[in-house]
Amino acid sequence: MDEKGLPLSIVLSGANVHDVKLLDETLRTIVIEKPEDIVQNLCLDAGYVGTEEMIKKYGYIAHIRPRGEEKKEIEHNPNFKARRWVVEVAHSWLNRFRKLLVRYEKKAVSYLSLVYFACAIIVWRKIIPVHQ
């Protein structure tokens, strides 16, 4: 997800696979080329501790923080902006597509195509807002 919550990469897996196992594939399948002259940050939770070398390999700066640290930082610094909500808002947008909420497709490629279509609609809505 970018800083506004727009999806940049989609990886399909089972519900029992931890996110850290999909990090390499997720970073490899990002659809937008990363600008070389701009520093890119990657915000992750505490489950990604130990993956800093892989993140550096893709040219990102890792920001791995547990949720409690952000809460403490907000209490001490009122100007602090939490960054973790971005992924949660994108998941909320995907859950609005009722066809995706419960998976009825037997083939992974069918489900993945629906997810791609939903992501395209999300990006379209952010680029050209309907309600001003």
Summary of the structure (lengths in Angstrom):
residues: 132
radius of gyration: 16.3
end to end distance: 23.3
largest distance: 49.5
contacts: 274
relative contact order: 0.15
helix: 48%
strand: 8%
